[in-house]
């Protein structure tokens, strides 16, 4: 998949997140700090980090380790791609409903 398709996916994710109440999110562009997830979200007091990939994209070791550290500290952290996004979006929605 091209960079353009990845950008479209990121835009869709951000649009979907804006539909939720009590949500704050930011798309990171950390070029100087590799491994930072693409999206940092606070939803109803819950910390969520998402690394976005295309359906054929692969997470690198540093990204994996960062997500692992976030989970170890009590946050939710995962990788999502277009084919998984609807499922992940529903999971995120359910977290805020608790």
C-alpha positions in Angstrom: 0.0 0.0 0.0 1.2 3.5 -0.7 1.8 6.3 1.7 -1.4 7.9 0.4 -3.5 4.9 1.5 -2.0 5.0 4.9 -2.8 8.7 5.2 -6.4 8.0 4.2 -6.6 5.4 6.9 -5.2 7.8 9.5 -7.8 10.4 8.5 -10.6 7.9 8.8 -9.5 6.8 12.2 -9.4 10.4 13.4 -12.8 11.1 11.9 -14.3 8.1 13.7 -12.7 9.1 17.0 -14.3 12.6 16.8 -17.7 10.9 16.9 -17.1 9.8 20.5 -18.0 12.0 23.5 -15.3 12.7 26.1 -12.4 12.0 23.7 -9.2 13.8 23.2 -6.7 12.6 20.6 -3.6 13.8 18.8 -1.8 12.4 15.8 1.8 12.4 16.6 4.6 13.3 14.2 7.5 12.4 16.4 10.4 12.3 14.0 13.1 12.8 16.6 11.7 10.1 18.9 11.2 6.9 17.0 8.7 4.4 18.3 6.0 6.9 19.4 2.6 5.5 18.5 0.7 7.4 15.7 -2.3 8.3 17.9 -2.4 9.2 21.6 -5.9 9.2 23.0 -7.7 9.9 26.2 -11.2 8.6 26.1 -13.4 8.9 29.3 -10.2 8.9 31.4 -8.7 5.9 29.6 -5.3 6.2 28.0 -5.0 4.6 24.5 -2.1 4.5 22.1 -2.5 3.2 18.6 0.1 2.4 15.9 -1.6 2.6 12.5 -0.4 0.4 9.7 -1.6 -0.5 6.3 -2.9 -4.1 5.9 0.5 -5.2 4.8 2.5 -2.9 7.1 4.7 -4.4 9.8 5.4 -2.9 13.2 9.1 -2.5 14.0 10.8 -3.6 17.2 10.9 -0.1 18.8 7.2 0.4 18.1 6.4 -3.0 19.6 8.5 -2.2 22.7 6.8 1.2 23.2 3.3 -0.3 23.0 4.4 -3.0 25.4 5.6 -0.4 27.9 2.3 1.5 27.7 0.4 -1.7 28.4 2.7 -2.5 31.3 1.9 0.9 32.8 -1.9 0.4 32.6 -2.8 1.9 29.3 -4.3 0.3 26.2 -1.9 0.0 23.3 -2.2 -1.8 20.0 -1.6 -1.8 16.3 -4.5 -1.4 13.9 -4.9 -1.6 10.1 -7.9 -0.9 7.8 -9.2 -4.4 7.9 -9.2 -4.5 11.7 -10.3 -0.9 12.4 -14.0 -1.4 12.7 -13.4 -4.1 15.4 -10.9 -1.9 17.2 -13.3 1.1 17.0 -16.0 -1.0 18.7 -13.6 -2.1 21.4 -12.6 1.6 22.0 -16.3 2.6 22.2 -17.0 -0.1 24.8 -14.1 1.0 27.0 -15.7 4.5 27.3 -19.1 3.0 28.2 -17.9 1.3 31.3 
